[in-house]
Amino acid sequence: NVMNLLTNTNKKIKKTGKMHGVKLFEFNLPAIDSCPFAKDCIAYCYAHKGTYLYKNVQDKYKFNFKLTENKAEFKKLIQSELESKKVEYVRIHSSGDFYSLKYLKTWVEIANNNPNIIFYGYTKSVPFFKHITAPNNFVFCFSTGGKKDNMIKDTDKKAVIFKNLDELKVNGYTNCTEDDMAMITTDKVGLVYH
């Protein structure tokens, strides 16, 4: 009984999966509500406009959020989907973020249980990451523009949003605007505001 917690309907996710010929899925939560360290980003939050605002999408993300509060059930359901859909990559949160250390640790356990699947994404929940040891298949990038930017070190993998491609390149960042998985292999993740 597959619940479709992991989806691949997002345009960028779909395009990236095709581009790389991999089974790429995503898991989402409600934007803003699940983002404890959001600040400047609220003004231009990509997951707070367009199709993300459709009632069916909002309801699904709220359902997902509720489910994450029951750790054992959540882990069981995600595991079942990872296996039935033969998932190779999971983008955690095109919408939403790690709202608690407990929730982050649940995903770390899921990643540890599935060493052949790459779990990746962006986060502003920098303080929580200081309390975990991430396995190699759990690749997260700190997004700047949050309340805890001061905790992001120069050596951390980080994402910066630029006004245009020229500005991104001049600053020595890798363009990850079109290819969602490009951030996995670079520490200087550049995104063009859209």
Backbone as a printed PyTorch tensor [residue, N CA C, xyz], in Angstrom:
tensor([[[  0.8480,  -1.1900,   0.0000],
         [  0.0000,   0.0000,   0.0000],
         [  0.8900,   1.2490,   0.0000]],

        [[  1.1640,   1.7610,  -1.1940],
         [  2.0600,   2.9130,  -1.3400],
         [  1.2660,   4.2120,  -1.2170]],

        [[  1.7290,   5.1080,  -0.3430],
         [  0.9780,   6.3280,  -0.0480],
         [  1.3490,   7.5290,  -0.9090]],

        [[  2.4190,   7.4310,  -1.6680],
         [  2.9060,   8.5790,  -2.4360],
         [  3.3740,   9.7350,  -1.5730]],

        [[  4.1690,   9.4190,  -0.5760],
         [  4.8200,  10.4520,   0.2270],
         [  5.9630,  11.0150,  -0.6130]],

        [[  6.6040,  10.1210,  -1.3860],
         [  7.6920,  10.5090,  -2.2770],
         [  7.1040,  10.7340,  -3.6640]],

        [[  7.2730,  11.9530,  -4.1820],
         [  6.6810,  12.2870,  -5.4790],
         [  7.7590,  12.7770,  -6.4510]],

        [[  7.3960,  12.8630,  -7.7190],
         [  8.3350,  13.4330,  -8.6940],
         [  7.5720,  14.2600,  -9.7250]],

        [[  6.6620,  15.0820,  -9.2440],
         [  5.8450,  15.9030, -10.1310],
         [  6.4370,  17.3040, -10.3410]],

        [[  7.3340,  17.7240,  -9.4660],
         [  8.0000,  19.0190,  -9.5750],
         [  8.7900,  19.0770, -10.8930]],

        [[  8.6290,  20.1790, -11.6420],
         [  9.2570,  20.3180, -12.9660],
         [ 10.7800,  20.1300, -12.9230]],

        [[ 11.4370,  20.7840, -11.9610],
         [ 12.8940,  20.7110, -11.8830],
         [ 13.3530,  19.2930, -11.4930]],

        [[ 12.6240,  18.6750, -10.5870],
         [ 12.9490,  17.3100, -10.1490],
         [ 12.7860,  16.3360, -11.3210]],

        [[ 11.6860,  16.4770, -12.0410],
         [ 11.4040,  15.6120, -13.1910],
         [ 12.5070,  15.7570, -14.2480]],

        [[ 12.8330,  17.0150, -14.5640],
         [ 13.8430,  17.3290, -15.5840],
         [ 15.2150,  16.7860, -15.1720]],

        [[ 15.5700,  16.9640, -13.8910],
         [ 16.8620,  16.4900, -13.3890],
         [ 16.9530,  14.9660, -13.4520]],

        [[ 15.8790,  14.2820, -13.0600],
         [ 15.8530,  12.8250, -13.1150],
         [ 16.0870,  12.3150, -14.5290]],

        [[ 15.4090,  12.9540, -15.4990],
         [ 15.5730,  12.5840, -16.9220],
         [ 16.9900,  12.8630, -17.3970]],

        [[ 17.4920,  14.0570, -17.0410],
         [ 18.8300,  14.5020, -17.4500],
         [ 19.8970,  13.4830, -17.0440]],

        [[ 19.7420,  12.9140, -15.8470],
         [ 20.7340,  11.9750, -15.3160],
         [ 20.3300,  10.5140, -15.4890]],

        [[ 19.1110,  10.2860, -15.9770],
         [ 18.6310,   8.9150, -16.1480],
         [ 18.5290,   8.1710, -14.8390]],

        [[ 18.0290,   8.8430, -13.7850],
         [ 17.9130,   8.2150, -12.4650],
         [ 16.4910,   8.3570, -11.9310]],

        [[ 16.1670,   7.4940, -10.9580],
         [ 14.8640,   7.5690, -10.2900],
         [ 14.9910,   8.5320,  -9.1140]],

        [[ 14.5340,   9.7570,  -9.3750],
         [ 14.6470,  10.8370,  -8.3930],
         [ 13.2630,  11.1990,  -7.8820]],

        [[ 13.1110,  11.2210,  -6.5600],
         [ 11.8450,  11.5880,  -5.9350],
         [ 12.1030,  12.6700,  -4.8880]],

        [[ 11.0030,  13.3020,  -4.4150],
         [ 11.1620,  14.3230,  -3.3860],
         [ 10.1370,  14.1280,  -2.2790]],

        [[ 10.4690,  14.6820,  -1.1130],
         [  9.5520,  14.6760,   0.0290],
         [  9.4340,  16.1050,   0.5170]],

        [[  8.1790,  16.5790,   0.7010],
         [  7.9700,  17.9810,   1.0660],
         [  7.1010,  18.1940,   2.2920]],

        [[  7.3210,  19.3540,   2.9030],
         [  6.5260,  19.8300,   4.0430],
         [  6.0020,  21.2200,   3.6950]],

        [[  5.0590,  21.7280,   4.4760],
         [  4.5610,  23.0880,   4.1960],
         [  5.6920,  24.1210,   4.3140]],

        [[  5.7850,  25.0070,   3.3310],
         [  6.8060,  26.0700,   3.3840],
         [  6.5060,  26.9770,   4.5660]],

        [[  7.5400,  27.6390,   5.0620],
         [  7.4600,  28.6100,   6.1520],
         [  7.0810,  27.9640,   7.4880]],

        [[  5.9190,  27.2920,   7.5760],
         [  5.4940,  26.6660,   8.8420],
         [  6.5260,  25.6900,   9.3880]],

        [[  7.2360,  25.0010,   8.4900],
         [  8.2030,  23.9950,   8.9430],
         [  9.6380,  24.5290,   8.8630]],

        [[  9.7840,  25.8490,   8.7450],
         [ 11.1090,  26.4550,   8.5700],
         [ 11.4550,  27.3640,   9.7530]],

        [[ 11.9960,  26.7900,  10.8430],
         [ 12.2340,  27.5940,  12.0470],
         [ 13.2850,  28.6920,  11.8890]],

        [[ 14.1780,  28.5610,  10.9020],
         [ 15.2610,  29.5360,  10.7810],
         [ 15.1340,  30.4260,   9.5570]],

        [[ 13.9420,  30.4400,   8.9560],
         [ 13.7110,  31.2750,   7.7730],
         [ 13.7620,  32.7490,   8.1660]],

        [[ 14.2980,  33.5820,   7.2760],
         [ 14.3480,  35.0250,   7.5300],
         [ 14.0790,  35.7530,   6.2260]],

        [[ 15.1450,  36.2630,   5.5720],
         [ 15.0080,  36.9990,   4.3080],
         [ 14.3080,  36.1620,   3.2470]],

        [[ 14.5370,  34.8520,   3.2950],
         [ 14.0260,  33.9550,   2.2640],
         [ 12.5000,  33.9310,   2.1840]],

        [[ 11.8310,  34.3110,   3.2590],
         [ 10.3660,  34.2890,   3.2490],
         [  9.8240,  35.1880,   2.1340]],

        [[ 10.5070,  36.3010,   1.9080],
         [ 10.0620,  37.2610,   0.8890],
         [ 10.0870,  36.6830,  -0.5240]],

        [[ 11.0710,  35.8050,  -0.8100],
         [ 11.1630,  35.2650,  -2.1820],
         [ 11.0330,  33.7480,  -2.2200]],

        [[ 10.4200,  33.1610,  -1.1850],
         [ 10.3020,  31.7120,  -1.0910],
         [  9.6300,  31.1150,  -2.3160]],

        [[ 10.3800,  30.2880,  -3.0280],
         [  9.8940,  29.6410,  -4.2450],
         [  8.7330,  28.6960,  -3.9250]],

        [[  8.7910,  28.0770,  -2.7460],
         [  7.7610,  27.1070,  -2.3650],
         [  6.5430,  27.7910,  -1.7410]],

        [[  6.4710,  29.1060,  -1.8870],
         [  5.3400,  29.8420,  -1.3160],
         [  4.5880,  30.5880,  -2.4090]],

        [[  4.7030,  30.0440,  -3.6460],
         [  3.9650,  30.6430,  -4.7640],
         [  3.6760,  29.5810,  -5.8200]],

        [[  2.9220,  29.9540,  -6.8450],
         [  2.6320,  29.0280,  -7.9480],
         [  1.8890,  27.7850,  -7.5050]],

        [[  2.2760,  26.6510,  -8.0920],
         [  1.5730,  25.3850,  -7.8340],
         [  1.6680,  24.9530,  -6.3740]],

        [[  2.6940,  25.4340,  -5.6620],
         [  2.8410,  25.0810,  -4.2470],
         [  1.6570,  25.5750,  -3.4150]],

        [[  0.9270,  26.5670,  -3.9330],
         [ -0.1880,  27.1310,  -3.1830],
         [ -1.5330,  26.4550,  -3.4730]],

        [[ -1.5430,  25.5300,  -4.4230],
         [ -2.7930,  24.8100,  -4.7050],
         [ -3.2450,  24.0810,  -3.4360]],

        [[ -4.5520,  24.0630,  -3.2180],
         [ -5.0820,  23.4540,  -1.9990],
         [ -4.6700,  21.9870,  -1.8590]],

        [[ -4.7280,  21.2170,  -2.9610],
         [ -4.3600,  19.7970,  -2.8760],
         [ -2.8860,  19.6220,  -2.4810]],

        [[ -2.0320,  20.5260,  -2.9640],
         [ -0.6030,  20.4710,  -2.6360],
         [ -0.4080,  20.8270,  -1.1610]],

        [[ -1.0500,  21.9180,  -0.7320],
         [ -0.9700,  22.3380,   0.6730],
         [ -1.4520,  21.2210,   1.6060]],

        [[ -2.5800,  20.6000,   1.2510],
         [ -3.1300,  19.5310,   2.0820],
         [ -2.1740,  18.3520,   2.1710]],

        [[ -1.5400,  18.0220,   1.0530],
         [ -0.5910,  16.9100,   1.0320],
         [  0.5950,  17.1960,   1.9510]],

        [[  1.1330,  18.4200,   1.8750],
         [  2.2950,  18.7680,   2.6990],
         [  1.9350,  18.7990,   4.1870]],

        [[  0.7080,  19.2440,   4.4840],
         [  0.2490,  19.2380,   5.8860],
         [  0.1140,  17.7980,   6.3830]],

        [[ -0.3850,  16.9270,   5.5090],
         [ -0.5090,  15.5070,   5.8410],
         [  0.8850,  14.9230,   6.1150]],

        [[  1.8360,  15.2300,   5.2340],
         [  3.2220,  14.7650,   5.3980],
         [  3.7810,  15.2240,   6.7410]],

        [[  3.5430,  16.5080,   7.0640],
         [  4.0530,  17.0960,   8.3130],
         [  3.5210,  16.3160,   9.5120]],

        [[  2.2180,  16.0810,   9.5180],
         [  1.5720,  15.3460,  10.6150],
         [  2.2000,  13.9590,  10.7520]],

        [[  2.4340,  13.3200,   9.6190],
         [  2.9900,  11.9780,   9.6060],
         [  4.4070,  11.9400,  10.1970]],

        [[  5.1990,  12.9790,   9.9460],
         [  6.5830,  12.9890,  10.4460],
         [  6.6310,  13.0230,  11.9680]],

        [[  5.5270,  13.4240,  12.5860],
         [  5.5010,  13.4890,  14.0570],
         [  5.4070,  12.1000,  14.6820]],

        [[  5.0380,  11.0860,  13.8860],
         [  5.0160,   9.7000,  14.3540],
         [  6.2160,   8.9940,  13.7140]],

        [[  7.3560,   9.0780,  14.3810],
         [  8.6270,   8.6260,  13.8210],
         [  8.6060,   7.1880,  13.2830]],

        [[  8.1040,   6.2500,  14.0760],
         [  8.1200,   4.8340,  13.6610],
         [  7.2790,   4.6160,  12.4070]],

        [[  6.0830,   5.1890,  12.3980],
         [  5.1820,   5.0440,  11.2600],
         [  5.7830,   5.7110,  10.0170]],

        [[  6.3320,   6.9020,  10.2010],
         [  6.9380,   7.6480,   9.0940],
         [  8.0760,   6.8410,   8.4620]],

        [[  8.9840,   6.3380,   9.2980],
         [ 10.1170,   5.5500,   8.7950],
         [  9.6430,   4.3200,   8.0280]],

        [[  8.6400,   3.6510,   8.5540],
         [  8.1110,   2.4350,   7.9310],
         [  7.5260,   2.7590,   6.5430]],

        [[  6.7200,   3.8190,   6.4620],
         [  6.0750,   4.1840,   5.1990],
         [  7.0910,   4.6590,   4.1550]],

        [[  8.0640,   5.4540,   4.5800],
         [  9.0960,   5.9350,   3.6420],
         [  9.9060,   4.7410,   3.1300]],

        [[ 10.2890,   3.8490,   4.0260],
         [ 11.0770,   2.6710,   3.6470],
         [ 10.3350,   1.8470,   2.6000]],

        [[  9.0580,   1.6610,   2.8240],
         [  8.2510,   0.8710,   1.8990],
         [  8.2190,   1.5180,   0.5070]],

        [[  8.1220,   2.8550,   0.4650],
         [  8.1220,   3.5460,  -0.8360],
         [  9.4870,   3.5330,  -1.5020]],

        [[ 10.5450,   3.6790,  -0.7180],
         [ 11.8970,   3.6430,  -1.2830],
         [ 12.0920,   2.3130,  -2.0190]],

        [[ 11.6060,   1.2440,  -1.4200],
         [ 11.7600,  -0.0820,  -2.0110],
         [ 10.8240,  -0.2900,  -3.2000]],

        [[  9.5430,   0.0370,  -3.0410],
         [  8.5910,  -0.2410,  -4.1260],
         [  8.8420,   0.6210,  -5.3590]],

        [[  9.3400,   1.8460,  -5.1630],
         [  9.5920,   2.7390,  -6.3030],
         [ 11.0350,   2.6360,  -6.8200]],

        [[ 11.8340,   1.7690,  -6.1530],
         [ 13.2460,   1.5910,  -6.5380],
         [ 13.9720,   2.9430,  -6.6730]],

        [[ 13.7930,   3.7640,  -5.6530],
         [ 14.3260,   5.1280,  -5.6240],
         [ 15.8540,   5.1210,  -5.5640]],

        [[ 16.4790,   6.0250,  -6.3440],
         [ 17.9410,   6.1480,  -6.3230],
         [ 18.3980,   7.4390,  -5.6460]],

        [[ 17.5830,   8.4830,  -5.7790],
         [ 17.8890,   9.7840,  -5.1660],
         [ 16.6250,  10.3500,  -4.5360]],

        [[ 16.7800,  10.9980,  -3.3670],
         [ 15.6510,  11.6770,  -2.7280],
         [ 16.0490,  13.1100,  -2.4130]],

        [[ 15.3060,  14.0400,  -2.9900],
         [ 15.4650,  15.4520,  -2.6250],
         [ 14.5360,  15.6710,  -1.4310]],

        [[ 15.1230,  15.9410,  -0.2740],
         [ 14.3090,  16.1950,   0.9120],
         [ 14.0120,  17.6900,   0.9640]],

        [[ 12.7600,  18.0290,   0.8870],
         [ 12.2510,  19.4070,   0.9960],
         [ 12.5610,  20.3430,  -0.1750]],

        [[ 11.7850,  20.2770,  -1.2440],
         [ 11.7600,  21.3910,  -2.2100],
         [ 10.9350,  22.4680,  -1.5170]],

        [[ 10.0900,  22.0150,  -0.6100],
         [  9.2570,  22.8850,   0.2180],
         [  9.4230,  22.4100,   1.6530]],

        [[  9.6900,  23.3500,   2.5560],
         [  9.8350,  22.9930,   3.9670],
         [ 11.2840,  22.8220,   4.3810]],

        [[ 11.4890,  22.4660,   5.6560],
         [ 12.8400,  22.2950,   6.1860],
         [ 12.7800,  21.3910,   7.4150]],

        [[ 13.9520,  21.0900,   7.9710],
         [ 14.0240,  20.2760,   9.1840],
         [ 13.5680,  21.1530,  10.3450]],

        [[ 12.3930,  20.8580,  10.8750],
         [ 11.7980,  21.7090,  11.9040],
         [ 12.2440,  21.3550,  13.3150]],

        [[ 12.9210,  20.2030,  13.4770],
         [ 13.4350,  19.8330,  14.8010],
         [ 14.6160,  18.8850,  14.6270]],

        [[ 15.4100,  18.7800,  15.6820],
         [ 16.5560,  17.8680,  15.6500],
         [ 16.0640,  16.4210,  15.5440]],

        [[ 14.9800,  16.1060,  16.2420],
         [ 14.4180,  14.7500,  16.2070],
         [ 14.0260,  14.3680,  14.7690]],

        [[ 13.3850,  15.2950,  14.0780],
         [ 12.9580,  15.0300,  12.6960],
         [ 14.1750,  14.8490,  11.7790]],

        [[ 15.2010,  15.6820,  11.9450],
         [ 16.4300,  15.5380,  11.1510],
         [ 17.0510,  14.1600,  11.4030]],

        [[ 17.1180,  13.7560,  12.6680],
         [ 17.7140,  12.4580,  13.0130],
         [ 16.9360,  11.2920,  12.3980]],

        [[ 15.6370,  11.4510,  12.2230],
         [ 14.8280,  10.4100,  11.5800],
         [ 15.3100,  10.1990,  10.1500]],

        [[ 15.5380,  11.2970,   9.4300],
         [ 16.0340,  11.1860,   8.0480],
         [ 17.4480,  10.6050,   8.0090]],

        [[ 18.2820,  10.9590,   8.9910],
         [ 19.6430,  10.4070,   9.0460],
         [ 19.5630,   8.8820,   9.2220]],

        [[ 18.6340,   8.4130,  10.0650],
         [ 18.4410,   6.9650,  10.2530],
         [ 17.9880,   6.3080,   8.9500]],

        [[ 17.0610,   6.9770,   8.2490],
         [ 16.5800,   6.4370,   6.9670],
         [ 17.7570,   6.3350,   5.9800]],

        [[ 18.5970,   7.3650,   5.9420],
         [ 19.7690,   7.3580,   5.0470],
         [ 20.7420,   6.2450,   5.4430]],

        [[ 20.9770,   6.0820,   6.7400],
         [ 21.8660,   5.0090,   7.2130],
         [ 21.3400,   3.6290,   6.8290]],

        [[ 20.0120,   3.4720,   6.8220],
         [ 19.3970,   2.1880,   6.4690],
         [ 19.3840,   1.9260,   4.9680]],

        [[ 19.6810,   2.9640,   4.1800],
         [ 19.6300,   2.8530,   2.7050],
         [ 20.8940,   3.4330,   2.0780]],

        [[ 22.0430,   2.8020,   2.3320],
         [ 23.3250,   3.3720,   1.8850],
         [ 23.4680,   3.5220,   0.3710]],

        [[ 22.6200,   2.8430,  -0.4040],
         [ 22.7280,   2.9510,  -1.8700],
         [ 21.8670,   4.0610,  -2.4540]],

        [[ 21.1450,   4.7690,  -1.5940],
         [ 20.3040,   5.8850,  -2.0610],
         [ 20.9400,   7.1880,  -1.5860]],

        [[ 20.9850,   8.1810,  -2.4750],
         [ 21.5070,   9.5000,  -2.0880],
         [ 20.3410,  10.3790,  -1.6530]],

        [[ 20.4310,  10.9140,  -0.4350],
         [ 19.4450,  11.8470,   0.1070],
         [ 20.1180,  13.2170,   0.1080]],

        [[ 19.4610,  14.2170,  -0.4830],
         [ 20.1220,  15.5190,  -0.5720],
         [ 19.1140,  16.6640,  -0.5050]],

        [[ 19.6500,  17.8650,  -0.3410],
         [ 18.7780,  19.0380,  -0.3250],
         [ 19.4590,  20.2540,   0.2740]],

        [[ 18.6380,  21.2610,   0.4930],
         [ 19.1020,  22.5330,   1.0520],
         [ 18.4450,  22.7290,   2.4100]],

        [[ 19.1300,  23.4160,   3.3090],
         [ 18.5460,  23.6500,   4.6320],
         [ 19.0540,  24.9520,   5.2380]],

        [[ 18.2110,  25.5440,   6.0630],
         [ 18.6240,  26.6850,   6.8720],
         [ 18.6900,  26.2660,   8.3420]],

        [[ 18.4350,  24.9840,   8.6040],
         [ 18.4460,  24.4740,   9.9790],
         [ 19.8650,  24.1230,  10.4210]],

        [[ 20.7650,  25.0860,  10.2550],
         [ 22.1960,  24.8940,  10.5350],
         [ 22.4540,  24.3810,  11.9610]],

        [[ 21.7990,  24.9470,  13.0000],
         [ 22.1000,  24.4800,  14.3640],
         [ 21.8640,  22.9850,  14.5690]],

        [[ 20.8140,  22.4320,  13.9520],
         [ 20.5250,  21.0030,  14.1260],
         [ 21.6290,  20.1410,  13.5390]],

        [[ 22.2200,  20.5920,  12.4210],
         [ 23.2480,  19.8070,  11.7400],
         [ 24.5300,  19.7110,  12.5610]],

        [[ 24.6950,  20.6180,  13.5190],
         [ 25.8870,  20.5840,  14.3730],
         [ 25.7920,  19.4230,  15.3740]],

        [[ 24.5950,  18.7920,  15.4680],
         [ 24.3700,  17.7130,  16.4380],
         [ 24.2300,  16.3400,  15.7940]],

        [[ 24.5660,  16.2370,  14.5140],
         [ 24.4490,  14.9240,  13.8600],
         [ 25.7510,  14.5870,  13.1450]],

        [[ 25.9250,  13.3120,  12.8800],
         [ 27.0040,  12.8630,  12.0130],
         [ 26.3050,  12.3260,  10.7800]],

        [[ 26.4470,  13.0520,   9.6970],
         [ 25.7490,  12.6640,   8.4730],
         [ 26.5170,  11.5790,   7.7310]],

        [[ 25.8150,  10.5310,   7.2980],
         [ 26.4850,   9.5160,   6.4740],
         [ 26.8240,  10.1020,   5.0970]],

        [[ 27.6930,   9.4440,   4.3470],
         [ 28.1330,   9.9450,   3.0300],
         [ 27.0030,  10.1310,   2.0350]],

        [[ 25.9130,   9.3850,   2.2080],
         [ 24.7940,   9.4730,   1.2540],
         [ 23.7410,  10.5020,   1.6900]],

        [[ 24.0960,  11.3540,   2.6520],
         [ 23.1910,  12.3960,   3.1510],
         [ 23.8830,  13.7350,   2.8960]],

        [[ 23.5570,  14.3450,   1.7430],
         [ 24.3110,  15.5160,   1.2760],
         [ 23.4630,  16.7770,   1.3850]],

        [[ 23.8060,  17.6200,   2.3400],
         [ 23.0340,  18.8460,   2.5290],
         [ 23.8790,  20.0880,   2.4040]],

        [[ 23.2250,  21.0970,   1.9010],
         [ 23.8610,  22.3600,   1.6000],
         [ 23.1660,  23.4250,   2.4350]],

        [[ 23.9540,  24.2400,   3.1330],
         [ 23.3550,  25.3180,   3.9230],
         [ 22.9660,  26.4720,   3.0110]],

        [[ 21.6840,  26.8530,   3.0710],
         [ 21.1870,  27.9890,   2.2800],
         [ 21.3860,  29.2640,   3.0650]],

        [[ 22.0020,  30.2480,   2.4310],
         [ 22.1720,  31.5320,   3.0980],
         [ 20.8560,  32.3080,   3.0410]],

        [[ 20.7320,  33.2950,   3.9080],
         [ 19.5060,  34.1000,   3.9560],
         [ 18.6060,  33.7040,   5.1180]],

        [[ 19.1450,  32.9280,   6.0550],
         [ 18.3650,  32.5020,   7.2210],
         [ 18.8520,  33.1930,   8.4900]],

        [[ 18.2330,  32.8270,   9.6130],
         [ 18.5570,  33.4510,  10.9020],
         [ 19.9050,  32.9950,  11.4560]],

        [[ 20.4450,  31.9020,  10.9400],
         [ 21.6770,  31.3410,  11.5100],
         [ 22.8440,  31.3400,  10.5250]],

        [[ 22.8570,  32.2880,   9.5890],
         [ 23.9550,  32.3850,   8.6120],
         [ 25.3140,  32.4890,   9.2960]],

        [[ 25.3350,  33.1010,  10.4890],
         [ 26.5980,  33.2750,  11.2250],
         [ 27.2280,  31.9440,  11.6200]],

        [[ 26.4420,  30.8650,  11.6060],
         [ 26.9640,  29.5410,  11.9670],
         [ 27.5280,  28.7840,  10.7670]],

        [[ 27.3600,  29.3500,   9.5590],
         [ 27.8670,  28.6830,   8.3540],
         [ 29.3460,  29.0380,   8.2020]],

        [[ 30.2020,  27.9940,   8.1810],
         [ 31.6470,  28.2220,   8.0510],
         [ 32.0480,  28.2490,   6.5760]],

        [[ 33.1980,  28.8390,   6.2880],
         [ 33.7030,  28.8960,   4.9050],
         [ 33.8990,  27.5030,   4.3140]],

        [[ 34.1710,  26.5320,   5.1810],
         [ 34.4260,  25.1650,   4.7210],
         [ 33.1380,  24.3750,   4.4790]],

        [[ 31.9900,  24.9210,   4.8960],
         [ 30.7090,  24.2370,   4.7050],
         [ 30.2470,  24.3370,   3.2520]],

        [[ 29.4820,  23.3520,   2.8260],
         [ 28.8140,  23.4030,   1.5300],
         [ 27.6960,  24.4210,   1.7010]],

        [[ 27.6820,  25.4580,   0.8420],
         [ 26.6400,  26.4740,   1.0160],
         [ 26.0820,  26.9700,  -0.3020]],

        [[ 24.8330,  27.4420,  -0.2440],
         [ 24.1450,  27.9500,  -1.4230],
         [ 23.8890,  29.4430,  -1.2750]],

        [[ 24.1150,  30.1540,  -2.3730],
         [ 23.8690,  31.5910,  -2.4110],
         [ 22.9870,  31.8710,  -3.6210]],

        [[ 22.0060,  32.7390,  -3.4440],
         [ 21.1300,  33.1250,  -4.5570],
         [ 21.6660,  34.4130,  -5.1700]],

        [[ 21.8360,  34.3930,  -6.4960],
         [ 22.3390,  35.5570,  -7.2220],
         [ 21.2560,  36.1460,  -8.1170]],

        [[ 21.4360,  37.4220,  -8.4770],
         [ 20.4610,  38.1020,  -9.3420],
         [ 20.5120,  37.5560, -10.7640]],

        [[ 21.7190,  37.1930, -11.2240],
         [ 21.8580,  36.6800, -12.5920],
         [ 23.0550,  35.7380, -12.6990]],

        [[ 23.1850,  35.1080, -13.8460],
         [ 24.2260,  34.1090, -14.0760],
         [ 25.6310,  34.7090, -14.0420]],

        [[ 25.7870,  35.9300, -14.5860],
         [ 27.1080,  36.5750, -14.5930],
         [ 27.6250,  36.7770, -13.1750]],

        [[ 26.7550,  37.2740, -12.3210],
         [ 27.1270,  37.5270, -10.9220],
         [ 27.5330,  36.2170, -10.2470]],

        [[ 26.7920,  35.1420, -10.5390],
         [ 27.0660,  33.8220,  -9.9810],
         [ 28.4650,  33.3580, -10.4040]],

        [[ 28.7630,  33.4750, -11.7080],
         [ 30.0470,  32.9990, -12.2460],
         [ 31.2300,  33.8230, -11.7430]],

        [[ 31.0730,  35.1450, -11.7110],
         [ 32.1340,  36.0420, -11.2380],
         [ 32.5520,  35.6820,  -9.8110]],

        [[ 31.5640,  35.2500,  -8.9940],
         [ 31.8440,  34.8920,  -7.6050],
         [ 32.3610,  33.4600,  -7.4340]],

        [[ 32.5140,  32.7360,  -8.5660],
         [ 33.0960,  31.3920,  -8.5080],
         [ 32.1630,  30.2920,  -8.0280]],

        [[ 30.8680,  30.4790,  -8.2180],
         [ 29.9000,  29.4620,  -7.7990],
         [ 29.5140,  28.5720,  -8.9740]],

        [[ 29.0410,  27.3590,  -8.6680],
         [ 28.5650,  26.4380,  -9.6900],
         [ 27.0700,  26.6850,  -9.8800]],

        [[ 26.6340,  26.8130, -11.1280],
         [ 25.2290,  27.0680, -11.4000],
         [ 24.4080,  25.7980, -11.1920]],

        [[ 23.5270,  25.8160, -10.1930],
         [ 22.6730,  24.6570,  -9.8970],
         [ 21.2020,  25.0030, -10.1220]],

        [[ 20.9620,  26.0370, -10.9050],
         [ 19.6000,  26.5140, -11.1340],
         [ 18.7530,  25.5130, -11.9030]],

        [[ 19.3090,  24.9250, -12.9600],
         [ 18.5420,  24.0020, -13.8080],
         [ 18.6840,  22.5450, -13.3760]],

        [[ 19.9040,  22.1660, -12.9970],
         [ 20.1940,  20.7810, -12.6160],
         [ 20.1660,  20.6590, -11.0930]],

        [[ 19.0970,  20.0780, -10.5700],
         [ 18.9170,  20.0020,  -9.1180],
         [ 20.0210,  19.1970,  -8.4320]],

        [[ 20.5790,  18.1950,  -9.1220],
         [ 21.5780,  17.3420,  -8.4950],
         [ 23.0060,  17.8850,  -8.5830]],

        [[ 23.1880,  18.9790,  -9.3140],
         [ 24.5450,  19.5360,  -9.4540],
         [ 25.1240,  19.9410,  -8.1000]],

        [[ 24.2520,  20.2590,  -7.1390],
         [ 24.7390,  20.6880,  -5.8260],
         [ 25.4270,  19.5630,  -5.0510]],

        [[ 25.1920,  18.3320,  -5.4430],
         [ 25.7720,  17.1980,  -4.7220],
         [ 27.3000,  17.2020,  -4.8180]],

        [[ 27.8220,  17.6410,  -5.9700],
         [ 29.2640,  17.5380,  -6.2050],
         [ 30.0360,  18.8500,  -6.0560]],

        [[ 29.3930,  19.9040,  -5.5940],
         [ 30.1240,  21.1600,  -5.4150],
         [ 29.8680,  21.7270,  -4.0260]],

        [[ 30.8040,  22.5150,  -3.5050],
         [ 30.6040,  23.1470,  -2.2020],
         [ 30.1280,  24.5860,  -2.3350]],

        [[ 30.2820,  25.1560,  -3.5710],
         [ 29.8450,  26.5420,  -3.8050],
         [ 28.6500,  26.5150,  -4.7490]],

        [[ 27.4680,  26.3750,  -4.1490],
         [ 26.2380,  26.2080,  -4.9050],
         [ 25.6200,  27.5680,  -5.2200]],

        [[ 25.4800,  27.8450,  -6.5280],
         [ 24.8970,  29.0990,  -6.9420],
         [ 23.5310,  28.8670,  -7.5530]],

        [[ 22.5910,  29.7300,  -7.1840],
         [ 21.2380,  29.6490,  -7.7440],
         [ 20.8510,  31.0350,  -8.2280]],

        [[ 20.2310,  31.0960,  -9.3990],
         [ 19.7830,  32.3860,  -9.9250],
         [ 18.3480,  32.5930,  -9.4680]],

        [[ 18.0760,  33.7540,  -8.8950],
         [ 16.7450,  34.0930,  -8.4050],
         [ 15.7330,  33.9340,  -9.5460]],

        [[ 14.6230,  33.2310,  -9.2610],
         [ 13.5820,  33.0580, -10.2960],
         [ 12.2020,  33.1190,  -9.6830]]])
